[in-house]
Amino acid sequence: MSASAAPERLLLSDNLPFVEEVYRRFLEDPASVDPAWRHWFERLDGGGARPQPAELGPPPPVRRSIFAARGTGPAEAATEAERRLARAARQDRVAQLVQAYRMRGHLYARLDPLGLATPEGPPFALAEFGLEEGDLERSFTAGGLSGTLREIIATLQETYCRTIGVEIAHLDEAAEAQRWLIERMEASRNHPELSRDDFVKLLAKLTDAEIFERFLHTKFIGAKRFSLEGAESLIPLLELLIEQSARNGVEEIVIGMAHRGRLNVLANVLGKPMQEIFAEFADEDPERYLGRGDVKYHLGYAAERELGGRTVHLSLTFNPSHLEFVDPVVVGRVRAKQDRYGDRERRRVLPLLIHGDAAFAGQGIVAEMFNMSELEGYTVGGTVHVIVNNQIGFTTNPRDGRSSRYPTDVAKMLQIPIFHVNGEDPEAVAQVVRLAVDYRARFQRDVVIDLWCYRRHGHNEGDEPSYTQPLMYKAIEKHPTVREQFVRKLAELGILEPAEAERIAEERRAVLEEQHQAYRLGARRDDGQSGPEGPIYRYHPRSRTGRIWERYRGGPDEGVPEVKTAVPRERLQELAQRLTELPEDFHPHPKLGRLLQARRAMGTGERPLDWGMAEALAFASLLVEGVPVRLSGQDSRRGTFSHRHADL
């Protein structure tokens, strides 16, 4: 510690013993301390007479801090300077307490719906920061918060230690983003502004999710469906995400996800016709799916949704069995769409990846995706990641499946926020979605939502989970559903009567029964309406992007016409000339100069074409027709064995 450092910079609680020592030396001999300290202490004294060493009397048995309050020393009166220093010290300790809540409050948040993963204890004791009960009624201003210490702590606990836990301490290079999030969260104490209609929408989507799973369970007994039960909040989460993204100007969302809850998402978010889902369970018409070669919970789908006057195209990508390998497919599709639209700001198309907790932590491709996410050739302006955190991986407990506290810790390699939220608090889910989507829109970076939930059944509906997790499934057996708890909360708040909630449920069951009866009778509806429609949402399965593929031909060999791809010789000769032209002030490497000379000779027919020249001509013929060509990868500019040299 330097005695010449600016006094204001050293007034932190860690430095108080040092400041005390400098002040004691100042009282004994002002000339013995640095001039900056001398002037500072004199200003604190207000220019009045200072106590002289002789007046101090014999030292007390226990050395008294100059920051102690009046009357704590035997027959000593605290000076005004001492009181000011004491206030400054308390102010600094409060600031440290505020910072602790912001950076580490997530450790004390109530995230587990089952209550099995409990917080470490009560948040931050006052004594830990050199504060005491008597300070609670004192007023402070720290980190933008003002009020009594009791009021400041109440704000911090409600914001960071309730059912939302936020990790932003690792944003050391993204101070602006950190400040933006803190201001957004503390202004509302992490409570979103929701109208009665908003609460009813949340309940309706929770009802859709629950009724759908129970309907399948009773109509197709024993069939695998990888139920979403226990994580039903995923459906309103996705609905809110789509709505908020549309408000931010997003026109397309490309989705990738694994098995868990996929059928529910297809039915209640993308609006896939219920009769098609029922037919896939029965598998009565195998010809219908000939050539797909996949199971029903791998299939993709596309639809358009109309939300508040905005149309959003949704696309669920076909999924491989290797759970996370759909991630680069989704992000690659998004990048291609953005490039095709000329969306250089990366705002019109959004990638949404839905992960399992064990797969997110355990599969290396997730880290690879994060590593590439901000590279110029691969960035898409931010991916929204949603983890369906069942707190189990097939049959593996988290403590046996990862070394980190959270499954999301791999995401800390980037300067992005991580939101943990209790899935049994739909209101908190709504707040997290708004924060995450707005963060992505503002800062053009990935964002992670960790949805804490549980898995009501085993890995699939034929699995018995109590073999390996008896205590967890004993708790689950007694646990009410998310919807049941939300209905109770709405009734307590006077927002919705239980009878109205039951009416919504009956309407949803009636729609499913109608669709199931139509399926059994062989009837098909072609009016573009599907799913539990009702007054809130309307589905439009037509795709405005289908025309992109009109010029392409493919499929089984039979019946596919031959497509002429030849280019006239004169065009190739012209392109060869252009490919080998260089600006006058450009001087290539001598070996590249000889390569270009050889390619000129190929263009005039003096030498046969080699692979590199043929490829360059193919690229050129596409570019002059307005078709973009994208090269990526470590060797794409030069090419393995130096055959390409597409970049000079």
ABEGO torsion letter per residue (X at the ends): XBAABBAAAABBAAAAAAAAAAAAAAAABAAABBAAAAAAAAAAAGGBBBBBAAAAEBBBABBBBAABBBGABBGBBBBAAAAAAAAAAAAAAAAAAAAAAAAAAAAABBABAAGABBBAEBBEBAAAAGBBAAAAABBBBBGGBBEBAAAAAAAAAAAAABABBBBAAABAABAAAAAAAAAAAAAAGGBBBBBAAAAAAAAAAAAAAAAAAAAAAAABBGBBAGBABGAAAAAAAAAAAAAAAAAAGBABBBBBBBABGAAAAAAAAAGBBAAAAAAAAAGABAAAABGAGBBAAABBBBBBBBBGGBBBBBBBBBBBABAAAAAAAAAAAAAAAAAAAGBAAGAABBBBBBBBAAAAAABAAAAAAAAAAABAAABAGEBBBBBBBAGBBGABBAAAABABABAAAAAAABBBBBBBBBAABAAAAAAAAAAAAAAAAAAGBBBBBBBBBBBABBABAABBAAAABAAAAAAAAABBBAAAAAAAAAAAAGABBAAAAAAAAAAAAAAAAAAAAAAAAGBBBAAGBBEBBEAABBBBABBAAAAAAAABBBEBABGBBBBBABBBAAAAAAAAAAAABBBAABBBBAAAAAAAAAAAAAAAGABBBBAAAAAAAAAAAAAAAGBBBBBBEAAAAAEBGGAAGABX
